[in-house]
Amino acid sequence: IFLCKRIGSILGLYNFYPIHIYLYVCVCLLIFKSLIGRLVIGQNGILSTPAVSCIIRKIKAAGGIILTASHSPGGPGGEFGVKFEVANGGPAPDIVSDKIYQISKTLEEYAICPDLRVDLSRLGRQEFDLENKFKPFRVEIVDSVDIYLNLLRSIFDFNAIRNLLTGPNQIKIRIDAMNGVMGPYVRRILCDELGAPANSAINCIPLEDFGGQPPDPNLTYATALLEAMRGGEYGFGAAFDADGDRYMILGQNGFFVNASDSLAIIAANLSCIPYFCQMGVRGFGRSMPTSTALDKVAKVMKVPVYETPTGWRYFSNLMDSGRCSLCGEESFGTGSDHLREKDGLWAVLVWLSILAARKQSVEEIVRDHWTKFGRHYYCRFDYEALEPRTAYFIMRDLETLITDKSFSHQQFAVGNNIYSVERTDSFEYIDPVDGTVTKRQGLRIIFSDASRLIFRMSASSHVRATLRIYAESYEKDPSQHNKEPQVM
């Protein structure tokens, strides 16, 4: 059990990390059937979340523990948490998380090994004799990028992307790693491997405080990238979050691609990716709050769409059973069955592949998509730091209102649009693989034209609550595709 504190101290968090996080890591280790005799760690303690998933699958590890500035807060300020990956390289399902919690209530003590010193900068194996607890205990430091890069080489046409970035009609790109773990990946893959100039990449040094700016790839925080793109010099821009599983796409002059549109456009252009030409496309998955833009593409491609609760773990069963090839969430998480995690750099390489194949700008590709499938105007509004009891009563009263029979078939006028209620519900999900039922995942008001209003409580924190409201309005008429989402 000493490993829990050692993992924290290896990453320089010994005096910072609160005890309940150490215990969580303890329990993650304890759920394995035998004691851990080998740890695999990225060089300098850095691995992106998709790279961890890749390595778990490659070496057939029992699982993985990620200490990350994620959406699972655990630090003193709620800014640092733990992700636990199971043997398929995906997030722990509810049954595992529940087991971890139950075991945590039975722990009576833990031990530490303060004299253990691991050189995280030196690649290779380091072995330790720890009072015969392990014979020996092995720590293996691996190249943070290498295994993941080899996987990407098998998915994409790197020559086509390299020609896009270096050829006679090259496009200038701007990539913001936001001082998270993605710096080494951006430098090695986009610059060294694919030929983008070194100055294409910014904020590539991983910093403990991320340079004082939240590492969230959106228009609020990725301001340096947004300003650079607005200047018109660059044709493609992208930003990554702290652990590399989420991303944002911008076109020339700061043209913003919302996450739901990005997912749908990727789905419509999978023929540009050699991996999907070889493997085929079996189905799509999206979280319930994600817009139904993906559904329009799936209908044309004649493949099923699985609508799941928010949380990547719900996609893992679908992919493991061969039902789902591509999945995504409205918070800029997108991935495919090449891993069991969302993958920001993979999504960026998909976009570059589409640009290389179609020889159009980001904005032209998006507008062509809207013309063919219609535009899904989409907004999310977050009401944060609510007192949990207050948030509970808000959702309870709202459910009572919208599920009343008198609410059905009402009409609401917004500007020149009339929205007629078709149905309402409290979303529940029945896993098509194992039959697991997940209830009360958000309230939905669905209108007759496929527009939607969704209300959902975020599960990111147990101390304060966040109420998220999602508004989606569908517009088929191309002449109406130039409005701002906030006025629809």
N, C-alpha and C positions, 0 to 999 in steps of 0.2 A: 504493500500500500504506500510505501515511501515514495513511489514514482509520482504520485499526484503533486507533491510539493516540488519534487525535482523538475518536473516538466515546467512548472511555473518559474522556478529559479533559472532554468536553462534559458528561458526567454526574458530574463531580467525582471520578473514579476514577483520575486520572492516576498518582498516587503509590502507589496501592493495588493496582492490577490486575496480576497476575503476567504475565510475558512470554508464556507459552504461550497465554494467553487472547487477547492481542493477535494472535498468529499465527493462532489459530483464526478470528478475525474477518477477518484478511487473506485467508485461504483462502476463506472464504465469499464475499468480494467477487471473488476471482480466478476462481471457477467460472463467473461470468457470461461470456457470449461477448464482451462489449465492456467497456471501462472504464466505471466508474460515473460519470456526470456529474450525477446528481441524487440527493439524499437527502431523504426526507420524515420529519420528526420531530414527535412530539407536543409541544404547548406545555409548556414547562418540563421537557422531556425525559420526560414521562409518557405512556404508553399501556398499556392493559391488553392481555394476549395476545389475547383475542377481537377487540379493536378493531384490533390490528395485522393480524390475518387479514382483517378486514372491509376495511381500507384497501388491502391488497395486492390483493384481488379487485376493489375499486371502481376503482382507478387502473391496474389491470393491470400492477402492478410485477413486476420480475424475481424478487423475493423480499424477505425481511425478516430483520433481526438484532435479537434481543431480549436485552438484558442484564438478568438477573432472578435473584431469590432463588428459584430453581426446584429441581427434583429433579436437576439436572445440575451438581453442585458443581464449582467451579473456583477459588474464592478461597483465600487462605492457610488459612482454617479450613474450607474445603469448603462455604461458605455462599453462593457466588455463581457463577452459570454463564451459559452462552450457549445460546439457542435459535435455530435457523436455520429459517426458514419458506421454502418454495419457492413457485412462482408461483401455485399453487392456494390459497395461504393456510394450508396445513397443514404439520405438522412434516416435516422432511427425511426421506425414506425411507432405508433402509439403504444403497442403492446410492449415494446422494449423500453420506451421512456417510462411507462408505468412500472415496469419491473425495477428499473433503476431507482425510482422514487421509493418503492417498497423496501428495497434493500437498504437504501440510505437511512431509513428509520431504525435499522437494527445495528448499525455500526456503533461500536463502543470505544474504539481507539484507532489511532493511525500512527505510523512511524515515519520518520524522515531519514534521509542519508545525506547530511550536510556536507560531507567531505568528497562526494562524488563530483568529479570535474570532467566535463565532456567538451572537447574542442569542436564546436559547431562549424568552424571554417574549414576543417580538414576532411576532404572526401575519403570515404572508406570505412572500414570496421574498427571499432574500438571495443575491447572486451574488459570486463571487470569481474573480480571475485568478490561477491557480496555475502560473506559469511555463509557460503554454500547454499544460499537461497536459490541461486541459479548456477548452472555449471556450463559455461560461464554466462553472465548477463552481457548481452551484446547490443551496442548502439551502432547503427549504420547511417552514416551521413551520405546522402545522395544528391546529385545535381538537381537543383530545384526545377529545372526546365526540361532536361533531356528526355525523360520517359514520355512526358506530355507532348513534346515537340514531335517525337516519332509517331505518336498516335495521330496528330494533325496531318502529318505528311501522308498518311494512309487514307485520309478523308478528302483532302482538297487537291486541286491542280495547282501546285505551288508555282509552276512555270507561268501559268496564266496570270496569277496574282503578281508575280515578279515583273512580268511585262507591263502590267497596269501601272506599277509603281516606278518602273525604270525605263520603259520603252519610249519610242518617239512621241506617243500621245499620252505620256504619263500624267497621272493625276497627283496633285499635291495633297498630302494628308496631314492631319494634326491629331495626335493621340495624347490624352491626358490620363496618366496613371494615378493621379490624385494622391501621390505619396503613400500609396498602399503597397501591397505585395506585388502588384502587377508590373512594377518597373523592370525587373529582370526579364520578364516574359516579353514585354514590349520591345526592349532593346534587342534581345536575342532573336526573336521570331520575326517581328516586323522590320527591324533595321538590319541586323546581321544576315538573317536567312533570306528575307524577301526584298531587301535592297532599299527600303525607305531611308532617306537621309537621316542622320542622327538627330538633327534639330527638328525632325518631325515629332519627336516624343518629348513631352514635358512632364515635370513633377515625377520623375522616375526613381527618385531615391526614397526607399521606404523609411518613414519617420514614425516615431512612437506617437506623436500628436498629429500626424498627417499634415504638418505645416500650419496647424491652427484652423484648418477648414474641415468640416465634416466630409468624409470621403463618400459622398452620395452622388451618383451620376444623374443629376437632374439640372434643370435650368436655374434653380435657386443657388446651388453650390458650385457647379462647374462653370463659374463665371469667366475664368481665364480662357477656357476653350471657347465659350460662346462669343466673347469679344473678338478673339482671333478669327473665328469663322465668319463673323459679320463683316469683316474687312474685305471678303471676297477673294482672298489670295488662295485659300484652300478649298478643294472640291469635296473633301470628305473629312469628317471629324468624329471622334469617339472618346468617351470617358468610361472609366471602370470604377467600381466600388472598392472597398478596402480589401476584400478577399478574392476579388476577381470573378465572382459568379454573376454579377449584374453589369449592365452597360447602358450607354445612351448613344444614339446616332444623330449627327447633324450633317446637313448638306451645305452647299455653298451659300454664303450670305446668312448663315445661321438658320437655315431651314430645319425645323425640328420634326423628327419622326417619333410619334408617340409609340409606346411599347406595344400596344395592341395592334396597331398598323404594321409595326416592324415584324411581329410574329406572323401576321397574315401574308405579308409580302414575301417573307422567307418561305412560307409554305407554298405559295404560288410559283416559286422559282427554284424548287429543289432540284429540278433537272440540270441546273448549273453546277451541281456538286457531284463529283464522281461517286462518292459514297452512296448516295441515294439512287443513282443510276444503276449501281450494282446490287444494292440491298432491296430496292423498292420502297414504297411508302404504304404502310399498313393502316395507319390511323393517326389522328391528332389528339392532343390533350390541352385543355386550358383550364385555369382556375375560374370558378364561377364569376367573380367580379370582372375578369378580363372581357373586353368587348367581344361581341359575336362576329367580328370581322373574319375571324378564322373559320367560322361556320360556313360563310359564303364560299370561301375557297374550297372547303371540304366537299360541299355539295357539287361543285363543278368537277372536282377530281374523283367524286364517288367513293370517298373514304369516310369512315365514322369519326365523330368527334366525341370525346369523353370530357364532360364538364365535372370538375372535381372541386372539393373545398380548397381554400388557400393553404399552401404548404407543399413543397416539392416531394415529400414522402409519398403523397398520393399518386404520383406519376410512376413511381418505381415498380409497383405491381403490374401496371399496364405495360411497361416496357419489358419487364422480365418475362411476361407471358406472351410477348410478341404482338400485342395489340396496338402499340403506340410507337411511332417513329419520331415525332416532333411534338414538343410541348412548351408551354410558356405561361407567364403571369404578367399582369398589368404593371408590376413594379420593376420591369426590365429584366426579369429572369427568363432566359430562353435556353433550350438545350435539345438534344436528341438522344437516341438510344446508343450513341457511342460511349456515353457515360451514364451515371445515375444522379448527376447534379446539373444544375444550370451552369452555363459556361459562357462568360462574357466574351472572351477572345475568340472562341469558336463562332459566336454570332457575328462578330466583326469580320472574321474571315469569310463567312457566308456572304455578307454584304459586299465585300471586295470582289468576291467571285461573281456575284450578280452584276456588279458594275463592269467587270471585265467582259462578261458574256454579252450583256445587252448594249454596252457602249452608250449608255445614257447617264445623265446626272442623277444624283439622289432624288432631287425634286421631280424630275421627269418620270422616274420609276414610280414614285409615290402617286403622282397625279394620274398616270396611266392606270395604276391599280384602282384608284377611286372611280375612274371612268368605267372600268369593266365591272367592278363589284359594288360600287356605291361607297359613300364615305360614312364612317361611323364616328360622329363627333363624340368626344369622350373627355370627361373631367373627373378628377377625384378631389374631394374636400376632406381634410383631416381635422378633427376636433380633439386635441391632445390634452393630456394631463387631467382627465376628468376623474372625479371621485367615483370609484367603482360602483358604489351603491346607486349613485345618481344615474350613471350610465345604464345600469341594469333596469331601472324603472323607465328610462327613456325607451329602451328597446321593448320592454314588456308592453308599455302603453301603445307604442307604434304597431306592434304585432296585433294587438286587440283591434286597433283602428282598421288596418288594411285587410285583415282576414274576415271582417264583418261582411255579411252578404250585401249590405247596402253600399259597400265601397265598390263592388264589382260593376263594371261597365260604366263607371263615371267618366266624364270627359273633362279635360283641363286645357285651357287656352294659354299658349305661351307665344306672344307675338302673333305671327300669322299661322302658327301651327296649332292643330287640335290633336291632343293625345287622348285616345280612348283606352281605358283599362281593359285588358283582355283576361288577365289572371294575376293572382298574388299568392305568395307562399312563403313559408320558412324553409329554406333550402336544406335538403338532406341528400346524402350520397350513399348509394349502395355499391360497394366495390364489386365490379363484374368478375373479379378473379376469385376472391375468397368470401364474398357475401357480407363483409363487414359493413355495418350501418353507422354512418356519422351524421348526427342530427344538429339542428339549430346552428347552421353555418352562415346565416345572413337572411335578411328579409328582402324579398324581390317584388317589385311592381313591374309587370311586363305589359307593354302597350301593344295595340293591334298592328302597328307598323314596325315592330321588332325593337322599338326604343325601350329603355329600361331605367329604373331607379333601384339602387341597391343600398341597403344599410347593413353595416357589418361592424362588430366589435373586434378590434385587433387583439391578438393574444400575445403581443410582444412583451408585456410587462404585467406582473401581478400586483404592482404597487399603485400605479395610475393607469387609467383606461384610455383608449383612443377609439373614438367613433369615426368610422370612414363612411362617406357617402359617395357613391359612384353614379354619375349621370351619363347616359348614352342615348344619342339621338341619331337615327339612321336617315340618310338623305341619298336618294338614288340619282336625282337630277344633277348632272355635271355643272350646270349653271349656278348651282347653289353650294359649290364645293370650296368657295373662297372665304367663308366666314370664320370668325374666331370661335372656338369651341365654347368659350364662356358666355357668348350671346345667343347660343342656340337653345 
